[in-house]
Amino acid sequence: QVQLVESGGGLVQAGGSLRLSCAASGSINNINTMGWYRRAPGKQRELVATISSGGNTNYADSVKGRFTISRDNAKNTVYLQMDSLKAEDTAVYYCYAPNRWLPAISYWGQGTQVTVSS
């Protein structure tokens, strides 16, 4: 089993920045790629960004150029630096990691609220 614990959410004005962190513990060998999803009120869950253990990244078009995902493998931690935040970035952000051996199984954090005021 893998546990994911997020931190760093909060309230920020439009144009501001926040940094989310997600620390993984437990059976770390079961995961490789880590990433972030978000769910805004009344909307479907959206994949925000992913990063492999080798540092390959992918971003949703809606956040390209504004968000940066990174990781510290020694600390088993992934980060999401969010700059130039917009009101439409308001959502609950979830850290996730698919099981590298059984991709149908994913591990999720508890979620952290990000609220951007306009």
N, CA and C atoms as a LAMMPS dump frame, in Angstrom:
ITEM: TIMESTEP
0
ITEM: NUMBER OF ATOMS
354
ITEM: BOX BOUNDS ff ff ff
-5.0000000000000000e+02 5.0000000000000000e+02
-5.0000000000000000e+02 5.0000000000000000e+02
-5.0000000000000000e+02 5.0000000000000000e+02
ITEM: ATOMS id mol type element x y z
1 1 1 N 0.842 -1.2 0
2 1 2 C 0 0 0
3 1 3 C 0.876 1.249 0
4 2 1 N 0.383 2.288 -0.647
5 2 2 C 1.091 3.564 -0.732
6 2 3 C 0.203 4.651 -0.147
7 3 1 N 0.775 5.481 0.7
8 3 2 C 0.047 6.614 1.268
9 3 3 C 0.58 7.905 0.645
10 4 1 N -0.347 8.787 0.268
11 4 2 C 0.007 10.079 -0.319
12 4 3 C -0.607 11.171 0.548
13 5 1 N 0.211 12.111 0.967
14 5 2 C -0.26 13.191 1.834
15 5 3 C 0.086 14.532 1.192
16 6 1 N -0.952 15.304 0.878
17 6 2 C -0.757 16.607 0.24
18 6 3 C -0.689 17.724 1.285
19 7 1 N -0.078 18.805 0.882
20 7 2 C -0.068 20.021 1.691
21 7 3 C 0.151 21.205 0.768
22 8 1 N -0.173 22.395 1.272
23 8 2 C 0.154 23.608 0.531
24 8 3 C -1.004 24.336 -0.101
25 9 1 N -2.207 23.824 0.006
26 9 2 C -3.345 24.539 -0.57
27 9 3 C -3.673 25.782 0.237
28 10 1 N -4.631 26.555 -0.27
29 10 2 C -5.041 27.754 0.451
30 10 3 C -5.767 28.724 -0.433
31 11 1 N -5.876 29.951 0.059
32 11 2 C -6.565 31.025 -0.649
33 11 3 C -5.529 32.008 -1.173
34 12 1 N -5.661 32.377 -2.437
35 12 2 C -4.717 33.306 -3.051
36 12 3 C -5.472 34.185 -4.041
37 13 1 N -4.974 35.37 -4.25
38 13 2 C -5.59 36.261 -5.235
39 13 3 C -5.159 35.871 -6.642
40 14 1 N -5.989 36.201 -7.599
41 14 2 C -5.654 35.949 -8.994
42 14 3 C -4.317 36.59 -9.334
43 15 1 N -3.496 35.844 -10.06
44 15 2 C -2.159 36.307 -10.402
45 15 3 C -1.102 35.852 -9.422
46 16 1 N -1.54 35.325 -8.302
47 16 2 C -0.614 34.869 -7.28
48 16 3 C -0.109 33.464 -7.524
49 17 1 N 0.627 32.94 -6.532
50 17 2 C 1.259 31.626 -6.653
51 17 3 C 1.004 30.786 -5.412
52 18 1 N 1 29.49 -5.622
53 18 2 C 0.951 28.512 -4.545
54 18 3 C 1.823 27.337 -4.931
55 19 1 N 2.311 26.637 -3.929
56 19 2 C 3.093 25.422 -4.172
57 19 3 C 2.493 24.289 -3.37
58 20 1 N 2.096 23.241 -4.082
59 20 2 C 1.573 22.049 -3.451
60 20 3 C 2.667 21.011 -3.319
61 21 1 N 2.593 20.233 -2.248
62 21 2 C 3.528 19.133 -2.037
63 21 3 C 2.744 17.859 -1.793
64 22 1 N 3.335 16.751 -2.173
65 22 2 C 2.729 15.442 -1.947
66 22 3 C 3.833 14.469 -1.567
67 23 1 N 3.756 13.98 -0.336
68 23 2 C 4.759 13.041 0.161
69 23 3 C 4.2 11.626 0.113
70 24 1 N 4.965 10.736 -0.473
71 24 2 C 4.569 9.326 -0.583
72 24 3 C 5.306 8.511 0.473
73 25 1 N 4.598 7.527 1.01
74 25 2 C 5.203 6.609 1.975
75 25 3 C 4.585 5.231 1.793
76 26 1 N 5.185 4.249 2.439
77 26 2 C 4.682 2.888 2.321
78 26 3 C 5.464 2.112 1.279
79 27 1 N 4.759 1.412 0.428
80 27 2 C 5.382 0.547 -0.591
81 27 3 C 5.777 1.387 -1.807
82 28 1 N 6.797 2.2 -1.633
83 28 2 C 7.213 3.15 -2.67
84 28 3 C 7.613 2.455 -3.962
85 29 1 N 8.122 1.26 -3.859
86 29 2 C 8.54 0.542 -5.068
87 29 3 C 7.375 0.224 -5.998
88 30 1 N 6.145 0.39 -5.497
89 30 2 C 4.976 0.117 -6.337
90 30 3 C 4.619 1.292 -7.248
91 31 1 N 5.295 2.417 -7.121
92 31 2 C 4.938 3.566 -7.943
93 31 3 C 6.142 4.105 -8.705
94 32 1 N 5.847 4.752 -9.821
95 32 2 C 6.863 5.387 -10.666
96 32 3 C 6.359 6.782 -11
97 33 1 N 5.396 6.853 -11.874
98 33 2 C 4.793 8.15 -12.223
99 33 3 C 3.95 8.667 -11.067
100 34 1 N 4.022 9.968 -10.847
101 34 2 C 3.158 10.649 -9.883
102 34 3 C 2.56 11.868 -10.569
103 35 1 N 1.463 12.337 -10.026
104 35 2 C 0.84 13.481 -10.675
105 35 3 C -0.229 14.135 -9.828
106 36 1 N -0.896 15.075 -10.461
107 36 2 C -1.95 15.833 -9.802
108 36 3 C -3.202 15.856 -10.673
109 37 1 N -4.326 15.631 -10.043
110 37 2 C -5.635 15.85 -10.626
111 37 3 C -6.287 17.002 -9.866
112 38 1 N -7.325 17.551 -10.453
113 38 2 C -8.138 18.52 -9.735
114 38 3 C -9.603 18.328 -10.099
115 39 1 N -10.454 18.72 -9.167
116 39 2 C -11.898 18.693 -9.41
117 39 3 C -12.473 20.016 -8.947
118 40 1 N -13.006 20.74 -9.908
119 40 2 C -13.666 22.013 -9.602
120 40 3 C -15.151 21.761 -9.368
121 41 1 N -15.806 22.621 -8.626
122 41 2 C -17.239 22.443 -8.352
123 41 3 C -18.035 22.33 -9.649
124 42 1 N -18.832 21.271 -9.742
125 42 2 C -19.69 21.088 -10.905
126 42 3 C -18.985 20.634 -12.155
127 43 1 N -17.707 20.292 -12.046
128 43 2 C -16.953 19.865 -13.226
129 43 3 C -16.372 18.479 -13.018
130 44 1 N -15.972 17.879 -14.128
131 44 2 C -15.35 16.572 -14.045
132 44 3 C -13.902 16.69 -13.561
133 45 1 N -13.418 15.598 -13.043
134 45 2 C -12.024 15.551 -12.608
135 45 3 C -11.11 15.764 -13.811
136 46 1 N -10.061 16.542 -13.617
137 46 2 C -9.141 16.899 -14.7
138 46 3 C -7.714 16.549 -14.307
139 47 1 N -7.013 15.898 -15.222
140 47 2 C -5.597 15.625 -15.006
141 47 3 C -4.826 16.924 -15.22
142 48 1 N -4.036 17.316 -14.242
143 48 2 C -3.308 18.584 -14.314
144 48 3 C -1.896 18.374 -14.84
145 49 1 N -1.169 17.453 -14.228
146 49 2 C 0.226 17.24 -14.63
147 49 3 C 0.711 15.905 -14.089
148 50 1 N 1.673 15.314 -14.798
149 50 2 C 2.3 14.093 -14.33
150 50 3 C 3.815 14.198 -14.509
151 51 1 N 4.53 13.394 -13.742
152 51 2 C 5.981 13.346 -13.854
153 51 3 C 6.446 11.924 -13.564
154 52 1 N 7.342 11.413 -14.404
155 52 2 C 7.89 10.086 -14.187
156 52 3 C 9.068 10.172 -13.225
157 53 1 N 9.546 9.031 -12.793
158 53 2 C 10.696 9.03 -11.893
159 53 3 C 11.929 9.58 -12.593
160 54 1 N 11.954 9.5 -13.917
161 54 2 C 13.061 10.048 -14.699
162 54 3 C 12.92 11.518 -15.018
163 55 1 N 11.788 12.112 -14.644
164 55 2 C 11.601 13.547 -14.839
165 55 3 C 10.812 13.944 -16.06
166 56 1 N 10.275 12.983 -16.808
167 56 2 C 9.437 13.34 -17.948
168 56 3 C 8.107 13.888 -17.461
169 57 1 N 7.696 15.004 -18.04
170 57 2 C 6.492 15.68 -17.571
171 57 3 C 5.441 15.823 -18.661
172 58 1 N 4.194 15.91 -18.223
173 58 2 C 3.064 16.213 -19.101
174 58 3 C 2.134 17.16 -18.366
175 59 1 N 1.518 18.066 -19.13
176 59 2 C 0.631 19.063 -18.545
177 59 3 C -0.664 19.162 -19.327
178 60 1 N -1.714 19.492 -18.621
179 60 2 C -2.956 19.856 -19.288
180 60 3 C -2.744 21.182 -20.016
181 61 1 N -3.404 21.336 -21.153
182 61 2 C -3.245 22.578 -21.918
183 61 3 C -3.615 23.796 -21.077
184 62 1 N -4.557 23.625 -20.187
185 62 2 C -5.06 24.752 -19.397
186 62 3 C -4.037 25.3 -18.406
187 63 1 N -2.983 24.526 -18.12
188 63 2 C -2 24.984 -17.131
189 63 3 C -0.598 25.131 -17.711
190 64 1 N -0.415 24.765 -18.961
191 64 2 C 0.919 24.87 -19.579
192 64 3 C 1.432 26.309 -19.518
193 65 1 N 2.686 26.426 -19.117
194 65 2 C 3.293 27.741 -19.022
195 65 3 C 3.047 28.435 -17.696
196 66 1 N 2.134 27.897 -16.89
197 66 2 C 1.833 28.504 -15.582
198 66 3 C 2.18 27.574 -14.418
199 67 1 N 1.997 26.278 -14.607
200 67 2 C 2.26 25.298 -13.551
201 67 3 C 3.528 24.525 -13.886
202 68 1 N 4.251 24.13 -12.847
203 68 2 C 5.442 23.316 -13.017
204 68 3 C 5.417 22.173 -12.021
205 69 1 N 5.517 20.95 -12.531
206 69 2 C 5.576 19.78 -11.663
207 69 3 C 7.03 19.343 -11.534
208 70 1 N 7.409 18.946 -10.344
209 70 2 C 8.773 18.47 -10.1
210 70 3 C 8.72 17.416 -8.999
211 71 1 N 9.841 16.748 -8.805
212 71 2 C 9.862 15.735 -7.75
213 71 3 C 11.265 15.617 -7.165
214 72 1 N 11.272 15.182 -5.932
215 72 2 C 12.519 14.869 -5.233
216 72 3 C 12.439 13.393 -4.888
217 73 1 N 13.104 12.564 -5.678
218 73 2 C 13.013 11.114 -5.482
219 73 3 C 13.596 10.685 -4.134
220 74 1 N 14.574 11.398 -3.654
221 74 2 C 15.167 11.048 -2.356
222 74 3 C 14.169 11.244 -1.216
223 75 1 N 13.247 12.191 -1.405
224 75 2 C 12.233 12.472 -0.381
225 75 3 C 10.883 11.863 -0.73
226 76 1 N 10.819 11.175 -1.882
227 76 2 C 9.544 10.586 -2.332
228 76 3 C 8.438 11.632 -2.347
229 77 1 N 8.771 12.795 -2.844
230 77 2 C 7.846 13.918 -2.813
231 77 3 C 7.723 14.544 -4.198
232 78 1 N 6.501 14.883 -4.574
233 78 2 C 6.241 15.577 -5.823
234 78 3 C 5.657 16.948 -5.483
235 79 1 N 5.996 17.928 -6.303
236 79 2 C 5.563 19.301 -6.073
237 79 3 C 4.79 19.817 -7.286
238 80 1 N 3.906 20.759 -7.024
239 80 2 C 3.228 21.46 -8.104
240 80 3 C 3.326 22.953 -7.815
241 81 1 N 4.176 23.624 -8.564
242 81 2 C 4.306 25.071 -8.451
243 81 3 C 3.283 25.709 -9.372
244 82 1 N 2.4 26.498 -8.805
245 82 2 C 1.318 27.106 -9.568
246 82 3 C 1.495 28.612 -9.565
247 83 1 N 1.761 29.168 -10.719
248 83 2 C 1.95 30.608 -10.878
249 83 3 C 0.846 31.192 -11.758
250 84 1 N 0.718 32.51 -11.712
251 84 2 C -0.29 33.21 -12.519
252 84 3 C -1.661 32.561 -12.36
253 85 1 N -2.023 32.314 -11.138
254 85 2 C -3.268 31.595 -10.874
255 85 3 C -4.48 32.399 -11.313
256 86 1 N -5.474 31.655 -11.789
257 86 2 C -6.718 32.237 -12.261
258 86 3 C -7.875 31.699 -11.419
259 87 1 N -8.98 32.404 -11.461
260 87 2 C -10.152 31.956 -10.697
261 87 3 C -10.565 30.547 -11.111
262 88 1 N -10.392 30.24 -12.397
263 88 2 C -10.801 28.914 -12.885
264 88 3 C -9.875 27.797 -12.421
265 89 1 N -8.787 28.133 -11.737
266 89 2 C -7.936 27.109 -11.139
267 89 3 C -8.463 26.652 -9.785
268 90 1 N -9.497 27.328 -9.294
269 90 2 C -10.093 26.936 -8.018
270 90 3 C -10.622 25.512 -8.101
271 91 1 N -10.167 24.671 -7.181
272 91 2 C -10.528 23.252 -7.205
273 91 3 C -9.912 22.567 -5.993
274 92 1 N -10.331 21.336 -5.794
275 92 2 C -9.615 20.454 -4.869
276 92 3 C -8.576 19.712 -5.695
277 93 1 N -7.349 19.782 -5.263
278 93 2 C -6.238 19.158 -5.975
279 93 3 C -5.858 17.855 -5.266
280 94 1 N -5.743 16.805 -6.066
281 94 2 C -5.442 15.484 -5.534
282 94 3 C -4.125 14.979 -6.114
283 95 1 N -3.275 14.508 -5.244
284 95 2 C -2.07 13.81 -5.67
285 95 3 C -2.445 12.365 -5.989
286 96 1 N -1.83 11.824 -7.025
287 96 2 C -2.135 10.433 -7.356
288 96 3 C -0.898 9.742 -7.909
289 97 1 N -0.916 8.418 -7.82
290 97 2 C 0.171 7.622 -8.361
291 97 3 C -0.385 6.261 -8.755
292 98 1 N -0.283 5.906 -10.032
293 98 2 C -0.736 4.574 -10.434
294 98 3 C 0.269 3.512 -10.002
295 99 1 N -0.232 2.356 -9.682
296 99 2 C 0.632 1.221 -9.359
297 99 3 C 1.394 0.841 -10.621
298 100 1 N 2.712 0.814 -10.553
299 100 2 C 3.52 0.561 -11.744
300 100 3 C 3.36 -0.851 -12.276
301 101 1 N 2.961 -1.785 -11.433
302 101 2 C 2.792 -3.18 -11.846
303 101 3 C 1.349 -3.459 -12.247
304 102 1 N 0.407 -2.767 -11.637
305 102 2 C -1.021 -2.957 -11.887
306 102 3 C -1.642 -1.582 -12.102
307 103 1 N -1.534 -1.02 -13.315
308 103 2 C -1.996 0.352 -13.568
309 103 3 C -3.462 0.603 -13.272
310 104 1 N -4.26 -0.447 -13.214
311 104 2 C -5.675 -0.249 -12.883
312 104 3 C -5.845 0.183 -11.433
313 105 1 N -4.808 0 -10.65
314 105 2 C -4.825 0.408 -9.244
315 105 3 C -4.087 1.736 -9.119
316 106 1 N -4.734 2.712 -8.495
317 106 2 C -4.117 4.011 -8.27
318 106 3 C -4.229 4.377 -6.799
319 107 1 N -3.273 5.124 -6.348
320 107 2 C -3.259 5.626 -4.981
321 107 3 C -3.572 7.123 -5.018
322 108 1 N -4.31 7.576 -4.034
323 108 2 C -4.765 8.965 -4.012
324 108 3 C -4.513 9.617 -2.665
325 109 1 N -4.228 10.897 -2.707
326 109 2 C -4.172 11.67 -1.487
327 109 3 C -5.569 12.109 -1.077
328 110 1 N -5.632 12.814 0.027
329 110 2 C -6.929 13.218 0.571
330 110 3 C -7.461 14.474 -0.09
331 111 1 N -6.627 15.166 -0.82
332 111 2 C -7.044 16.384 -1.506
333 111 3 C -6.732 17.627 -0.701
334 112 1 N -6.411 18.692 -1.408
335 112 2 C -6.156 19.976 -0.767
336 112 3 C -6.859 21.073 -1.567
337 113 1 N -7.548 21.952 -0.877
338 113 2 C -8.347 22.984 -1.528
339 113 3 C -7.468 24.151 -1.974
340 114 1 N -7.638 24.54 -3.218
341 114 2 C -7.014 25.755 -3.752
342 114 3 C -8.132 26.688 -4.188
343 115 1 N -8.148 27.876 -3.631
344 115 2 C -9.16 28.86 -3.964
345 115 3 C -8.482 30.132 -4.461
346 116 1 N -8.843 30.536 -5.672
347 116 2 C -8.26 31.734 -6.274
348 116 3 C -9.355 32.787 -6.367
349 117 1 N -9.152 33.882 -5.687
350 117 2 C -10.148 34.951 -5.704
351 117 3 C -9.831 35.934 -6.821
352 118 1 N -10.877 36.378 -7.492
353 118 2 C -10.689 37.297 -8.627
354 118 3 C -10.881 38.741 -8.206
